[in-house]
């Protein structure tokens, strides 16, 4: 049910990207424009081929119900930081019509196992302040706060 995304998934992924964007727009309309997406079709096509940016989809056999966009980064021989390979979840979405069916957990578990299989030290992601459902979900999976970004709006 979970597999790497490919060009046949582009239209559906764009639809789900719209859903994620609108969640962010409602929380922070000062930052996020409505009715757009983080990536366009051409960017997705390039990502499908990039092993450092895998996209996994939950395919129920007829439709894509969710996705996880990942980015693999590695720190080596840094003056300050320890060597570390990280899988960053850039974006994760479950179709709003399919929530509550454990699809998000299945995607996260799959990404977790994938990160272990490629030798990652950790998994990271960002959650916007005000997105309490996402924060609760990630905490229920064992994630904890690594750092906090703060701002003052001028």
C-alpha positions, 0 to 999 in steps of 0.5 A: 500500500505504501510505495515510491511516488511516480509521474502517474501520481502527480495530479493527486499529489497536487490535490493533496498539496492544496489541502496542506497549503490551506491548513497552513493558510488558515493558521498563518494567512500572513505567510501562506497564500491560498489556493496554491501548492508548495511544488508544481508539476515540474518540481515533482517530476524532478523529485520523483527521480531524486534519491535524496528526496523520496516521496512515498504515497499511500495507495489503496489500490485505486487512489492516493490517500496520503503522502510523505515528502522526505529529504535526506541530508548528511553532515560529515566532518563539520567543525562543530556538529557530529556526523549525522544522517537525517531524514527530514519529513518535508511534508506529510498529508492524509486526505481530509476525507480519509483521516482517522484510518491510521494512514498517517501512522502507516506512512510515518512507520514506513518512513521510520523503517526506511530511515533506519534502512538507509542508516539515518541517525534521526527523523526531523520535521517542522510543525507550525504553531497552532496546528495542534492536531499535527503536534499531538499526532507527532508526539503520539509517535514518540517525536519530541521537540528538538528546537524552537523557532521564534519570531516577532511580527513587525 
